[in-house]
Amino acid sequence: MSQQPFAGRAADLVTGHPPLEHADSEDWERAAEDCVLSRLRSMRLIGGLPRHKTPLGPQERIERLKCLLRLWANGCTCTVDEDLVADIVNRRKR
């Protein structure tokens, strides 16, 4: 069993596909957001993350998802984008 079960999933989402064609799809965005939320559930975050942030626009959200997943795929598995997480959680809460 892997110590970082979501590291491979992040790599699957950012490699092997044309970046714009793949990342603009709603299916990719949903899978990427699921990956981010799953990874955060497995992290030990003391004090939690702020949720009162300004909502992100669709293009900024996709860019931040790509950036975060790329960092995770390259071994920076403790990186957290607080604005992105707040946006995902708040949109899914509705």
MOLINKA-V669913 format. One record per pair of residues at least 12 apart in sequence whose ideal C-beta (glycine too) atoms are under 10 Angstrom apart, sorted by the first residue. I is the first residue (numbers start at 1). J is the second residue. D is the distance in Angstrom with one decimal. If there is no record, write none. Layout:
# MOLINKA-V669913
I | J | D
I | J | D
This chain:
# MOLINKA-V669913
3 | 42 | 9.9
3 | 77 | 9.1
4 | 39 | 8.6
4 | 42 | 8.4
4 | 72 | 8.3
4 | 75 | 9.0
4 | 77 | 5.2
4 | 78 | 9.8
5 | 38 | 8.2
5 | 39 | 8.5
5 | 42 | 6.8
6 | 34 | 9.8
6 | 35 | 6.0
6 | 36 | 8.7
6 | 37 | 9.8
6 | 38 | 5.6
6 | 39 | 4.2
6 | 40 | 9.3
6 | 41 | 9.3
6 | 42 | 6.6
6 | 43 | 9.6
6 | 69 | 9.6
6 | 72 | 7.1
6 | 77 | 8.0
7 | 39 | 8.4
7 | 72 | 5.9
7 | 73 | 6.9
7 | 74 | 9.4
7 | 75 | 7.7
7 | 76 | 9.8
7 | 77 | 5.6
8 | 72 | 9.6
8 | 73 | 8.3
9 | 31 | 8.4
9 | 32 | 9.4
9 | 34 | 8.8
9 | 35 | 5.0
9 | 38 | 7.6
9 | 39 | 8.1
9 | 69 | 8.7
9 | 72 | 8.7
9 | 73 | 9.1
10 | 32 | 8.4
10 | 35 | 5.9
10 | 36 | 8.6
10 | 38 | 10.0
10 | 39 | 7.4
10 | 65 | 10.0
10 | 68 | 8.0
10 | 69 | 4.4
10 | 70 | 7.9
10 | 71 | 8.3
10 | 72 | 3.9
10 | 73 | 4.6
10 | 74 | 9.1
10 | 77 | 8.4
11 | 69 | 8.0
11 | 70 | 9.0
11 | 72 | 7.8
11 | 73 | 3.8
11 | 74 | 8.5
12 | 31 | 8.8
12 | 35 | 8.7
12 | 69 | 9.2
12 | 73 | 8.4
13 | 28 | 6.9
13 | 29 | 10.0
13 | 31 | 6.2
13 | 32 | 5.4
13 | 34 | 9.8
13 | 35 | 6.2
13 | 36 | 9.9
13 | 65 | 8.3
13 | 66 | 8.5
13 | 69 | 5.2
13 | 70 | 9.2
13 | 72 | 9.3
13 | 73 | 8.0
14 | 28 | 10.0
14 | 32 | 8.7
14 | 65 | 9.2
14 | 66 | 6.4
14 | 67 | 9.3
14 | 68 | 9.5
14 | 69 | 4.7
14 | 70 | 5.0
14 | 71 | 9.5
14 | 72 | 8.5
14 | 73 | 5.3
14 | 74 | 9.1
15 | 69 | 9.5
15 | 70 | 8.9
15 | 73 | 6.8
19 | 62 | 9.9
19 | 66 | 7.1
19 | 70 | 9.9
20 | 62 | 9.3
20 | 66 | 9.8
22 | 66 | 9.7
23 | 62 | 5.5
23 | 63 | 8.6
23 | 65 | 7.5
23 | 66 | 5.7
23 | 69 | 9.5
24 | 58 | 9.3
24 | 59 | 9.3
24 | 62 | 6.9
25 | 62 | 9.9
28 | 62 | 8.5
28 | 65 | 8.6
28 | 66 | 9.5
29 | 58 | 8.5
29 | 61 | 7.4
29 | 62 | 6.4
29 | 65 | 6.8
29 | 88 | 9.9
31 | 65 | 9.7
31 | 69 | 9.9
32 | 61 | 9.3
32 | 62 | 8.3
32 | 64 | 9.8
32 | 65 | 4.4
32 | 66 | 7.8
32 | 68 | 8.4
32 | 69 | 6.0
32 | 84 | 10.0
32 | 88 | 9.4
33 | 61 | 8.6
33 | 65 | 7.0
33 | 84 | 8.9
33 | 85 | 9.7
33 | 87 | 9.3
33 | 88 | 5.0
33 | 89 | 9.7
33 | 91 | 8.6
33 | 92 | 7.7
34 | 88 | 9.4
34 | 92 | 9.9
35 | 65 | 8.7
35 | 68 | 9.2
35 | 69 | 6.8
35 | 72 | 8.3
36 | 64 | 9.5
36 | 65 | 7.0
36 | 68 | 6.5
36 | 69 | 7.7
36 | 72 | 8.8
36 | 80 | 9.1
36 | 81 | 8.2
36 | 84 | 7.0
36 | 85 | 6.8
36 | 88 | 6.2
36 | 89 | 9.8
37 | 85 | 8.0
37 | 88 | 6.5
37 | 89 | 7.7
37 | 92 | 8.0
39 | 68 | 9.0
39 | 69 | 9.3
39 | 72 | 6.9
39 | 77 | 7.7
39 | 78 | 9.9
39 | 79 | 9.8
39 | 80 | 9.0
39 | 85 | 10.0
40 | 80 | 7.1
40 | 85 | 6.3
40 | 88 | 9.2
40 | 89 | 9.1
42 | 77 | 9.6
43 | 77 | 8.6
43 | 78 | 7.2
43 | 80 | 7.5
44 | 78 | 9.9
45 | 78 | 10.0
45 | 80 | 7.6
45 | 85 | 9.8
49 | 80 | 7.0
49 | 81 | 9.8
49 | 82 | 5.5
49 | 83 | 9.9
49 | 85 | 5.4
49 | 86 | 6.8
49 | 89 | 8.1
50 | 82 | 5.9
50 | 83 | 8.9
50 | 85 | 8.8
50 | 86 | 6.2
51 | 82 | 9.2
51 | 85 | 8.2
51 | 86 | 4.9
51 | 87 | 9.4
51 | 89 | 5.8
51 | 90 | 6.2
51 | 93 | 8.7
52 | 86 | 7.2
52 | 90 | 8.7
53 | 82 | 6.9
53 | 83 | 5.0
53 | 84 | 9.0
53 | 85 | 8.6
53 | 86 | 3.8
53 | 87 | 6.8
53 | 89 | 9.6
53 | 90 | 7.9
54 | 83 | 7.5
54 | 86 | 8.6
54 | 87 | 8.4
55 | 83 | 9.3
55 | 86 | 8.5
55 | 87 | 5.7
55 | 90 | 6.8
55 | 91 | 7.5
56 | 81 | 9.8
56 | 83 | 6.5
56 | 84 | 6.8
56 | 86 | 8.7
56 | 87 | 4.4
56 | 88 | 9.0
56 | 90 | 9.9
56 | 91 | 9.1
57 | 87 | 9.5
60 | 83 | 8.8
60 | 84 | 8.8
60 | 87 | 8.8
61 | 83 | 9.5
61 | 84 | 6.9
61 | 87 | 6.1
61 | 88 | 8.1
61 | 91 | 8.9
63 | 84 | 9.6
64 | 81 | 5.5
64 | 83 | 7.2
64 | 84 | 4.4
64 | 85 | 9.7
64 | 87 | 8.2
64 | 88 | 9.8
65 | 81 | 8.6
65 | 84 | 6.8
65 | 87 | 9.9
65 | 88 | 8.8
67 | 79 | 9.1
67 | 81 | 7.5
67 | 84 | 8.8
68 | 80 | 8.1
68 | 81 | 5.0
68 | 84 | 6.3
68 | 85 | 9.1
